[in-house]
């Protein structure tokens, strides 16, 4: 059975992770990283700004984005979790690869 075609996280989360990791990333770079079109990234960023999860500031010809990490997640099952809690797991260097065995919670090493 193939698992291709779906992931646990949405493209909105992927875009937020990219912006958190690299606030200066261009829409093109984010699109390439996430695997979606630049237009889709622009739409998602607009929705995140509208939802209060990103703030947009104009800097010359570029926009700068800041993540509003204190916001709660949107789904009723996750409303008690703040965005910063999710991003702390996903947007750090540790989130880029598997943690060492001894860092897995509740899993004995060795």
URHUKA-V493637 format. One record per residue. N is the residue number from 1. RES is the residue in one letter. SS is DSSP state (a for helix, b for strand, c for the rest). PSI is psi in degrees with one decimal (* if undefined). D_LAST is the distance of its C-alpha to the last C-alpha in whole Angstrom. Layout:
BEGIN
n=N res=RES ss=SS psi=PSI d_last=D_LAST
n=N res=RES ss=SS psi=PSI d_last=D_LAST
END
This chain:
BEGIN
n=1 res=X ss=c psi=130.6 d_last=31
n=2 res=X ss=c psi=140.7 d_last=31
n=3 res=X ss=c psi=3.5 d_last=30
n=4 res=X ss=c psi=148.6 d_last=32
n=5 res=X ss=c psi=-13.4 d_last=34
n=6 res=X ss=c psi=156.1 d_last=33
n=7 res=X ss=c psi=168.8 d_last=30
n=8 res=X ss=c psi=-23.5 d_last=29
n=9 res=X ss=c psi=153.2 d_last=31
n=10 res=X ss=c psi=166.8 d_last=34
n=11 res=X ss=a psi=-29.3 d_last=36
n=12 res=X ss=a psi=-44.1 d_last=37
n=13 res=X ss=a psi=-42.8 d_last=34
n=14 res=X ss=a psi=-41.9 d_last=33
n=15 res=X ss=a psi=-43.9 d_last=36
n=16 res=X ss=a psi=-40.0 d_last=35
n=17 res=X ss=a psi=-44.7 d_last=32
n=18 res=X ss=a psi=-45.1 d_last=34
n=19 res=X ss=a psi=-37.5 d_last=36
n=20 res=X ss=a psi=-43.2 d_last=34
n=21 res=X ss=a psi=-36.5 d_last=32
n=22 res=X ss=c psi=87.1 d_last=35
n=23 res=X ss=c psi=-18.2 d_last=38
n=24 res=X ss=c psi=4.2 d_last=40
n=25 res=X ss=c psi=142.1 d_last=39
n=26 res=X ss=c psi=163.2 d_last=42
n=27 res=X ss=a psi=-38.7 d_last=43
n=28 res=X ss=a psi=-44.9 d_last=43
n=29 res=X ss=a psi=-40.9 d_last=39
n=30 res=X ss=a psi=-44.1 d_last=38
n=31 res=X ss=a psi=-43.7 d_last=40
n=32 res=X ss=a psi=-44.3 d_last=38
n=33 res=X ss=a psi=-43.5 d_last=35
n=34 res=X ss=a psi=-30.1 d_last=35
n=35 res=X ss=c psi=31.6 d_last=37
n=36 res=X ss=c psi=175.6 d_last=40
n=37 res=X ss=c psi=158.9 d_last=43
n=38 res=X ss=a psi=-37.7 d_last=45
n=39 res=X ss=a psi=-41.2 d_last=47
n=40 res=X ss=a psi=-39.5 d_last=44
n=41 res=X ss=a psi=-44.1 d_last=42
n=42 res=X ss=a psi=-42.5 d_last=46
n=43 res=X ss=a psi=-46.0 d_last=46
n=44 res=X ss=a psi=-44.5 d_last=43
n=45 res=X ss=a psi=-42.7 d_last=43
n=46 res=X ss=a psi=-42.6 d_last=47
n=47 res=X ss=a psi=-38.5 d_last=45
n=48 res=X ss=a psi=-37.3 d_last=43
n=49 res=X ss=a psi=-47.9 d_last=45
n=50 res=X ss=a psi=-35.7 d_last=48
n=51 res=X ss=c psi=-5.2 d_last=45
n=52 res=X ss=c psi=11.2 d_last=44
n=53 res=X ss=c psi=-17.1 d_last=41
n=54 res=X ss=b psi=147.8 d_last=42
n=55 res=X ss=b psi=143.5 d_last=45
n=56 res=X ss=b psi=129.8 d_last=47
n=57 res=X ss=b psi=133.5 d_last=49
n=58 res=X ss=b psi=131.7 d_last=51
n=59 res=X ss=b psi=91.6 d_last=51
n=60 res=X ss=c psi=-121.7 d_last=54
n=61 res=X ss=c psi=-5.3 d_last=53
n=62 res=X ss=b psi=155.9 d_last=50
n=63 res=X ss=b psi=141.8 d_last=48
n=64 res=X ss=b psi=140.2 d_last=45
n=65 res=X ss=b psi=142.0 d_last=43
n=66 res=X ss=b psi=135.6 d_last=41
n=67 res=X ss=b psi=130.9 d_last=38
n=68 res=X ss=c psi=80.5 d_last=39
n=69 res=X ss=c psi=-12.1 d_last=36
n=70 res=X ss=c psi=-7.7 d_last=37
n=71 res=X ss=c psi=144.4 d_last=39
n=72 res=X ss=b psi=155.6 d_last=37
n=73 res=X ss=c psi=158.9 d_last=36
n=74 res=X ss=c psi=-34.2 d_last=39
n=75 res=X ss=c psi=141.7 d_last=38
n=76 res=X ss=a psi=-32.3 d_last=39
n=77 res=X ss=a psi=-20.3 d_last=35
n=78 res=X ss=a psi=6.1 d_last=34
n=79 res=X ss=c psi=-22.4 d_last=37
n=80 res=X ss=c psi=-0.9 d_last=35
n=81 res=X ss=c psi=132.1 d_last=32
n=82 res=X ss=b psi=153.2 d_last=34
n=83 res=X ss=a psi=-38.1 d_last=33
n=84 res=X ss=a psi=-31.6 d_last=32
n=85 res=X ss=a psi=-41.8 d_last=29
n=86 res=X ss=a psi=-47.5 d_last=28
n=87 res=X ss=a psi=-28.8 d_last=29
n=88 res=X ss=a psi=-27.5 d_last=26
n=89 res=X ss=a psi=-35.0 d_last=24
n=90 res=X ss=a psi=-30.3 d_last=25
n=91 res=X ss=c psi=0.2 d_last=27
n=92 res=X ss=c psi=170.1 d_last=25
n=93 res=X ss=a psi=-35.0 d_last=24
n=94 res=X ss=a psi=-33.9 d_last=20
n=95 res=X ss=a psi=-13.9 d_last=22
n=96 res=X ss=a psi=-15.2 d_last=23
n=97 res=X ss=c psi=172.8 d_last=19
n=98 res=X ss=c psi=139.4 d_last=16
n=99 res=X ss=c psi=158.4 d_last=14
n=100 res=X ss=c psi=152.7 d_last=11
n=101 res=X ss=a psi=-38.9 d_last=8
n=102 res=X ss=a psi=-11.3 d_last=8
n=103 res=X ss=a psi=-6.0 d_last=12
n=104 res=X ss=c psi=123.3 d_last=12
n=105 res=X ss=c psi=129.4 d_last=14
n=106 res=X ss=c psi=4.4 d_last=13
n=107 res=X ss=c psi=115.1 d_last=10
n=108 res=X ss=c psi=141.7 d_last=7
n=109 res=X ss=c psi=156.9 d_last=4
n=110 res=X ss=c psi=* d_last=0
END
